[in-house]
Structure formats: structure tokens, C-alpha cells
Amino acid sequence: MTEQTQERKNVAIIGAGITGLSAAYYLQQAGHSAVIFEKSNRVGGIIQTTEKDGYRLEHGPNTLMVNDKRVADLIKSVGLEPELIVANQAANKRFVVHQRKLHTLPSSPTSFLTSSLFSLSGKMRALKEPFISKLASESSSESFADFIRRRFGPEMLEKAAGPFVSGIYAGDPNRLSTRFAFPNIYRCEQQSGSVFKGLVKAGKEAKKGETNRLAKREIISFKDGMEALPKAVADMLNDDTIITEADISSISFNKKSKRWNIGWKAGKCHGQGSFSDLIITVPAHKLEDLPFDTHVSDVLDEVTKVQHLDYPPVTAMVLGFKKEQVNHPLDGFGMLNALNEKSKMLGALFISTLFENRAPEGHVSINVMLGGARTPEHAKMADSAMKASVMDELRQLLGIEGNPTFSNIVRWEKAIPQLNLGYSNILAQLEQCERKYPGIHFAGNYRGGISVGDCIISGIKLSQTISN
Ligand SMILES: Cc1cc2nc3c(=O)[nH]c(=O)nc-3n(C[C@H](O)[C@H](O)[C@H](O)COP(=O)(O)OP(=O)(O)OC[C@H]3O[C@@H](n4cnc5c(N)ncnc54)[C@H](O)[C@@H]3O)c2cc1C
């Protein structure tokens, strides 16, 4: 369809997290109309930055990995480039805690060969990866743990891939699906026969500019914190696009006109609208709260099955110290535990190393994560017990003296969706629902990737699907 003849869609979006905001922005850029219904009184969803006692605190994401041109373009087009801050060079260094000691995770072939983290036999086994043949048929039922054990050996799972899974999903590698939770790694094996060969090929394509991938990936945030991004996208939307404190009272589908009718209340205002498309970006565990009409009851039946997606709890505890209390240079992105490490923590980010102005002058801040799919009970500890046991570990690992001068705890009862084995059934249900009811689109971090960058790309792709 040419630009001149393109039909102007009017789209209702439920949820003003980064997925919903990105979709609205690109729809409006393409000449469509979009309105966002947001239950809370703010935009950004999980992305939330606050300030307390001179500390800048991220309740959700601390960083955004920019490795795709489309994400870089969004930042530029919403005018945020001058606000962008790139993580300190030290962020390239990552620590793994193994047997109560910090080890640097190798970042190059030479450092891998000389690393004290891996045994000689572990290294030899990992080096065989390019020569391990791929599974005979495409498998959507291999866990990430089995995949890594098969291709790289058990030691790489324990000391490299396992910690990586904690850092991204707070997940359990024995349950996460390689195909859905790590699609890029899965694709490397499928297309190149080896993860190593696939990564080399992807790197070459990125350098030649043959994909959206950027040759150089940057870990970034913004001077005022991550929330600057959703706020800037929201500011670019047409007036009256976002209705906050919105209570959706009805959602029905008119089979004849193939349009979605939405009723809502916001404070004293209430309204009714008819839309060509409906994008739902609420977390999967909130789908059952949406008031679908009984006519769409089979939609309801299908979507409520998505409840079975596990969202384990995660607690983020920021601790602040005077610099002289910490006998470690904190010269890295942070530390993650090896899989079998006995610890209450999943890992920690060295926030004040990553970005300036995250802690008051003369102080440092560390963001400790607890909980996740393997140890959800750790996220639920009482504040004082949590702080005491984390401090015991930090004293030993980082040589910290005394008590923190600052602490802040953010609890996510349902944090990150786990794309576990069986996710293909959930996806099939969503797709079936979308086929049956034209115009409905399920989006958000449980579909298409959980990172902020993935959510932006999901929003862009949706706007293209709707435009076509
Ligand atoms: C603790 C934590 C740390 C993270 N760290 C990182 C990181 O460092 N880097 C990274 O890239 N990613 C990180 N992530 C992941 C990333 O932040 C999220 O995946 C992403 O922000 C999700 O965006 P979203 O728009 O899909 O969903 P959300 O942000 O959840 O937005 C959904 C919106 O829907 C609204 N809503 C819910 N129900 C209704 C309703 N009935 N009616 C109307 N609106 C409704 C909600 O209020 C919310 O605003 C982290 C996540 C967590 C939890």
C-alpha cells in the first residue's frame, strides 16, 4: 500500500510502559491515531527513577543496552541524545562469585585461556563448541541448561551461562527455553551450526551494516536516570494521547464492523470509543483483570491461560557507603553468583561505578538483587534480616567495613516473565486469539524479549504490522 492510500488506523493501547509508548509514538509518526489507557498516575511502567538523600535510584532497569539502530534512532528522535550517558569503561569487566571469591569473567580468547575461573578441562570442553553438531531437528523443548551443557560443557553452565541467566531473567536455566528466552543464541546454532560461529558471523554482518545490529554495543542510561526515556517518548506524543488513572470498564469486539469498543473511566470523566486495533501491553499476570465482554469470552479463555507464565519475585536493595568503607575498587559492572554458590544474593551492580551522579560526593552505591526463579524466598525476607545477611556477604566479598550509610529496598512481587519450556503453547494461544479477532495485539516484555530495547523494538514492529 502506498503512503497516499494508507488507511488511517485509530488504535487503543492499554498500558503506558515503554512498549505501549513506543508503539504509540511510531503509530503517530506514521499518521495513525493512538490513545493510551494507563491505570497508574504515571508513564514508564517498570522504568522508574527516584531520588533520596542524594542517591539516584532505579526501581527497575538500571541500564539500557543499545545494540540496535532502531533503539538508537528512538533516543535521537525524542531529543534525548544530549542527556545520554555511556557506562564507564570499567563496565566491560564483570565479576563472577565462585566459592566466596570474586573472579573476572573472561572477555577475550586470551583472557579465557589464562582465566583462573575455569579449570583446564572446562576450557578444553568449551573450545570444542564449534565442532559439536547441532540437534537433528529444531527443538523448542531444550532448556538453556541442557543447551549449554551439550554445547559448552557443565562448567560453562555453572560459572558463565548460569550467572548470565540470573543477571537477565533472575531465572532458572533448567526451566528457561533456549529457543524463546535466548533466541539469538538459539538462532546461532540453527543457522551456523555453532554459537561461536554464529556470533562471529553476526559481528561481521553488524560491521558491514547488513542488519539493525550495531557493530559497537553501548550500555547507557540518562543523566536523570532511565525514566527520562519513557517521559521523553510521552512528551513527543500528540496532546491528550495518554489517559492516566484510567479504569477500563468494558472491552468488546463488533464482529460486523471488526472494531473494538472500549469503555473507560478516569476520575470524573468517562468515555467510550471505537478502535480499529487494540494493543494490550499489560503484564501477562494482569490480563485477567481486563473486562472483556462475554462475546469475546473465548478470547478471555485463551488469554487467561497466559497467567501460567511464571513471574518470580525480585527485590532490589541499594546500599550506600562512604568510599573509604569499601576496600574493593568496584571496577566493574557488578558481580553475579556462580550457579551453585550458597548466597542470599543473585548478584549486585556497582551503580556509582557505571554512571556519575548516582551517589553523593565521596560515596558509592551498590544495587543488590535477591530472589528470582531459583530462590524466590530470598526476595521475601524482612528488611532487617535481608540487610544483615547481604552485609555479611558484602563484607567478605568486597572488604566493606562498618554499616551502610544509606539503604533503599524496592520489592517486585512479580518481576520478570520466565519464558520457560512450554512457552510455545502460550505463544500459540496468543496467536490463535489474534487470528480469531482481527485487530487485537498482545505485546509487552513476555513477548519479543524482556530488555527495554526489545520492548522498544516490539512497539516499532507492532506499529509496522498495523500500518500494513
Ligand atoms: C527489577 C527489574 C530490573 C530490570 N532491569 C533491566 C535492565 O537493567 N535493563 C533492561 O533492558 N531491562 C530490565 N528490566 C526489564 C524491563 O525493565 C521491562 O521488561 C520493561 O520495562 C517492560 O516494559 P513494558 O512496557 O512491556 O511493561 P510495563 O513496564 O510493565 O508496563 C505495563 C503498563 O501497563 C499498565 N497497566 C497494568 N494493568 C493495566 C490496566 N488494567 N489498565 C491500564 N494499564 C495497565 C502498568 O501500570 C504499566 O504502566 C528489568 C525489570 C525489572 C522488574
The ligand as an SDF file (V2000), in Angstrom:
LIG
                    3D

 53 58  0  0  0  0  0  0  0  0999 V2000
   13.7920   -5.2700   38.7630 C   0  0  0  0  0  0  0  0  0  0  0  0
   13.9170   -5.2020   37.2660 C   0  0  0  0  0  0  0  0  0  0  0  0
   15.1360   -4.8560   36.7010 C   0  0  0  0  0  0  0  0  0  0  0  0
   15.2550   -4.7650   35.2990 C   0  0  0  0  0  0  0  0  0  0  0  0
   16.4650   -4.3950   34.7750 N   0  0  0  0  0  0  0  0  0  0  0  0
   16.5800   -4.2180   33.4340 C   0  0  0  0  0  0  0  0  0  0  0  0
   17.7720   -3.6610   32.8780 C   0  0  0  0  0  0  0  0  0  0  0  0
   18.7220   -3.3110   33.6020 O   0  0  0  0  0  0  0  0  0  0  0  0
   17.8210   -3.4740   31.5330 N   0  0  0  0  0  0  0  0  0  0  0  0
   16.7740   -3.7840   30.7210 C   0  0  0  0  0  0  0  0  0  0  0  0
   16.8840   -3.5980   29.4930 O   0  0  0  0  0  0  0  0  0  0  0  0
   15.6240   -4.3040   31.2240 N   0  0  0  0  0  0  0  0  0  0  0  0
   15.4910   -4.5060   32.5510 C   0  0  0  0  0  0  0  0  0  0  0  0
   14.3120   -4.9720   33.0790 N   0  0  0  0  0  0  0  0  0  0  0  0
   13.2100   -5.3220   32.1640 C   0  0  0  0  0  0  0  0  0  0  0  0
   12.4660   -4.0980   31.6020 C   0  0  0  0  0  0  0  0  0  0  0  0
   12.5010   -3.0370   32.5020 O   0  0  0  0  0  0  0  0  0  0  0  0
   10.9990   -4.4370   31.3110 C   0  0  0  0  0  0  0  0  0  0  0  0
   10.8970   -5.6580   30.6090 O   0  0  0  0  0  0  0  0  0  0  0  0
   10.2750   -3.3500   30.5240 C   0  0  0  0  0  0  0  0  0  0  0  0
   10.4400   -2.0760   31.1150 O   0  0  0  0  0  0  0  0  0  0  0  0
    8.7900   -3.7180   30.3960 C   0  0  0  0  0  0  0  0  0  0  0  0
    8.0770   -2.7230   29.7020 O   0  0  0  0  0  0  0  0  0  0  0  0
    6.5590   -2.9690   29.2610 P   0  0  0  0  0  0  0  0  0  0  0  0
    6.0580   -1.7180   28.6580 O   0  0  0  0  0  0  0  0  0  0  0  0
    6.4660   -4.1980   28.4200 O   0  0  0  0  0  0  0  0  0  0  0  0
    5.7540   -3.3160   30.5970 O   0  0  0  0  0  0  0  0  0  0  0  0
    5.4900   -2.4490   31.9050 P   0  0  0  0  0  0  0  0  0  0  0  0
    6.5990   -1.5340   32.1870 O   0  0  0  0  0  0  0  0  0  0  0  0
    5.0850   -3.4430   32.9460 O   0  0  0  0  0  0  0  0  0  0  0  0
    4.2230   -1.5530   31.5030 O   0  0  0  0  0  0  0  0  0  0  0  0
    2.9090   -2.0260   31.5410 C   0  0  0  0  0  0  0  0  0  0  0  0
    1.9930   -0.8630   31.9220 C   0  0  0  0  0  0  0  0  0  0  0  0
    0.6510   -1.3520   31.9350 O   0  0  0  0  0  0  0  0  0  0  0  0
   -0.0360   -0.7130   32.9990 C   0  0  0  0  0  0  0  0  0  0  0  0
   -1.2270   -1.5000   33.3420 N   0  0  0  0  0  0  0  0  0  0  0  0
   -1.3030   -2.6890   34.0100 C   0  0  0  0  0  0  0  0  0  0  0  0
   -2.5930   -3.0970   34.0970 N   0  0  0  0  0  0  0  0  0  0  0  0
   -3.3500   -2.1490   33.4680 C   0  0  0  0  0  0  0  0  0  0  0  0
   -4.7410   -1.9970   33.2140 C   0  0  0  0  0  0  0  0  0  0  0  0
   -5.6480   -2.9020   33.6470 N   0  0  0  0  0  0  0  0  0  0  0  0
   -5.1760   -0.9000   32.5380 N   0  0  0  0  0  0  0  0  0  0  0  0
   -4.2950    0.0360   32.0960 C   0  0  0  0  0  0  0  0  0  0  0  0
   -2.9320   -0.0620   32.3070 N   0  0  0  0  0  0  0  0  0  0  0  0
   -2.4800   -1.1380   32.9860 C   0  0  0  0  0  0  0  0  0  0  0  0
    1.0060   -0.6590   34.1110 C   0  0  0  0  0  0  0  0  0  0  0  0
    0.6630    0.3120   35.0930 O   0  0  0  0  0  0  0  0  0  0  0  0
    2.2630   -0.2960   33.3090 C   0  0  0  0  0  0  0  0  0  0  0  0
    2.4280    1.1030   33.2270 O   0  0  0  0  0  0  0  0  0  0  0  0
   14.1430   -5.0600   34.4670 C   0  0  0  0  0  0  0  0  0  0  0  0
   12.9240   -5.4270   35.0540 C   0  0  0  0  0  0  0  0  0  0  0  0
   12.7990   -5.4930   36.4280 C   0  0  0  0  0  0  0  0  0  0  0  0
   11.4690   -5.8530   37.0340 C   0  0  0  0  0  0  0  0  0  0  0  0
  1  2  1  0
  2  3  1  0
  2 52  2  0
  3  4  2  0
  4  5  1  0
  4 50  1  0
  5  6  2  0
  6  7  1  0
  6 13  1  0
  7  8  2  0
  7  9  1  0
  9 10  1  0
 10 11  2  0
 10 12  1  0
 12 13  2  0
 13 14  1  0
 14 15  1  0
 14 50  1  0
 15 16  1  0
 16 17  1  0
 16 18  1  0
 18 19  1  0
 18 20  1  0
 20 21  1  0
 20 22  1  0
 22 23  1  0
 23 24  1  0
 24 25  2  0
 24 26  1  0
 24 27  1  0
 27 28  1  0
 28 29  2  0
 28 30  1  0
 28 31  1  0
 31 32  1  0
 32 33  1  0
 33 34  1  0
 33 48  1  0
 34 35  1  0
 35 36  1  0
 35 46  1  0
 36 37  1  0
 36 45  1  0
 37 38  2  0
 38 39  1  0
 39 40  1  0
 39 45  2  0
 40 41  1  0
 40 42  2  0
 42 43  1  0
 43 44  2  0
 44 45  1  0
 46 47  1  0
 46 48  1  0
 48 49  1  0
 50 51  2  0
 51 52  1  0
 52 53  1  0
M  END
$$$$
